[in-house]
């Protein structure tokens, strides 16, 4: 191989390594940002608490959903907001209860008064959760909301909430079920994917 060709090949290799390094630094920064937001509790007086839906097993919340419910109810009982919105539709065609209905039943058993609870039962994902919550807030003249979800989900939840017009504060669950390295790593990878997807794909 001639000297000029070797130099060109070496130069291309250096640029590829630099590009790879930049990509890795970018991904590390995104992961750090998602983790940092998830560690920050902004809970403060607001008009409503929005508990984002998660899986439910018939009338029973999944462990992930139960942690969100417990935290949202705790914020309500601390007097940070007079209303709670539970979000989430039906998990399947055979489901008897929507996620939000399961949340409502759970809250009533925890002595949250029925008049303090609002639900929507049509959403299927985070953006739908928050879009429907925003509509309920408009209907009931509510302005500022505390959004409750898992720590690694909080960055996306806050971003989407603000995109649909919610004056949002974040309060991640302090007792997330995603505790092991494997579960946290999978959750983080998923949130990194959504972070980039939402920037290049048109929001639905």
N, C-alpha and C positions, 0 to 999 in steps of 0.2 A: 504493500500500500504506500502511495506517495506521501510525502510529508504534508502537503496542503490538505489532502483528504483526511489524514490522521488528525490534523489540527481542527478541521471542521467537525469531525466526529467527536473529538474531545470537548469542543466548545458546546456542541449540542447536548452532550452528556451533562455538562455543568449546568446548563440552563434547565434541563429536566430535573436535576437534583434540587435546584433552587425553587422550581415550581412545586415540586413535591413538598419541600420544606414549608413553603408559604401555605399550601393547602392544609398541612398538618397543624401549623400555627393557627390558622383560621378555625379549624374544627375544635382545637383545644380552647380557643377563645369563646366559641359558641357554647361548648359544654360548660365552661366556667361561668358564663353569663346565666345559663339555665339553672345551674346549681346555686348560684348566688341569689337569684331572685327567689328561689324556693326556700331559702333560709331566712328570708326577710318577712316579718309579720307586721303588716301595716294597719292592723285592726284599730279602728277609731270610730267614734260616733258616726252613724250613717242612717239612711232611711230604710235600708233593707239588707238582709243577708241572702246571698244567692249560693245555694249548695248545688254544685254540678253533679249530674247523675252519673251512676256507674251501674254495673250489673246487679240484678236482683234475681233471686231464686223463688219464684212464685211470690209469696207475700213477705219473704225474708230478704233483707239487704245482703249483698255479698260483703265479705270482710272489708274490702276497699271502700264500698259505699257506706258501710256502718261507721267507719272512722270519719268520713266526711260529715255524716249526719251528727255524730256525737260532737264534733267540733263546732258545726254550725249552731246546734242547740245550745252549746256552752256559751258561744258569743251572744246569742239571744238572751240567755238567762243572766248574763253579765250586764245587760241593759244597753248594748251597743247599737241595737236597732229594734224597732217595734214590729217588724215584719220579717218573715222568712219565705223565700221562693225556693221550692224544690223543683228541679228540672229533670227531664228524661222521659222518653216515650216507652213503648212496648218493645221488649227485647226480642220477641218472636211472635209469629201468628197465633201460637197457642197460649200466650201469656195472659193470665187473668188480670194482672195489675201492671200498670206502668211503673217505671222507676220512681216517678214523682209521687204516685199514689202510695207506694211502699214507704217513701220518705215521710209522707204526711201521717200514715198510720204509726210509724215509729215515733214521730214527734208528739203525737197525741198521747201515746203511752208514757212519754216523758213529761207530761203535764204542760205542754205548749198549747195554749188555747187555739181553738179552730179558727177564730177570727184573725189570728196573727199569721195564718198560713195561706200562701198562694201557690198554685201548681200549674204547670203546663204538661201536657202528655203527648206531644206530637214530635218532639225533637229526637234526633238519632245520633248526633255528634256534638262536639264542643261548640262549634259555630251556631248550630241550631239551638242548643241549650241557651246560649247567651242572647241570640236574636229573639227567641221567645220570651226570655226574661226581660229584655228591654221593652218589649211590647206590653208586658204586664206592668212594668214600672211606669210607662207612659199612661196607661189606663188608670192607675191608682195614684198618679201624681207623686211618684217617688223619684228621687234624683241621684243620690249617692248610694253605692252598693259596696258591701264587703263580699268578695268572691272567695268561696271555700273550695279547695281541691287539694290534691296531693302536691307535695313540694316540687317535684320535677315537672308537674303539669302547669304550675302557676305562671311561668313566663308566657306560655301560649295563651292561657286563659285570660290574663290581663291584657295582652295585645289584642286578642279577638274582642274582648269586652269593650275596649276603647274604640275599636273599629266600628262596632255596632251602636256606638253612642252612649255607652255607660260610663259615668264618672266612677271609676273602679278603684278600690283598694284590695289588696291581696292578703289573705290569711291562710297560709298552708296548714294542713293538718299536722299537729306535732307528733302524731302516732301513726304515721303512714305504714301500710302493710308491706310496702316495698322496702324491706330491710336488708335482705341478703345482697351480697355483691352481684350475684347473677341477675336477680330481679331488678335491682337498681340500674345495672348496666343496660339491660334490655329496654327498660323504660327510657333511659337517657338517650339511647340510640334512636328510639322512635320519636322522641321530642326533637332531636337534632334533624331528623328527616322532615318533620312537619315545619320546623323553623325555616328550612330552605324551600320546601314545597310552597308554603304560603307566600313566599316572595316572588316566585316565578309562575305560579298558577293563579288564575283568576279566582278570587274567593267565591264560594257558592252559598 
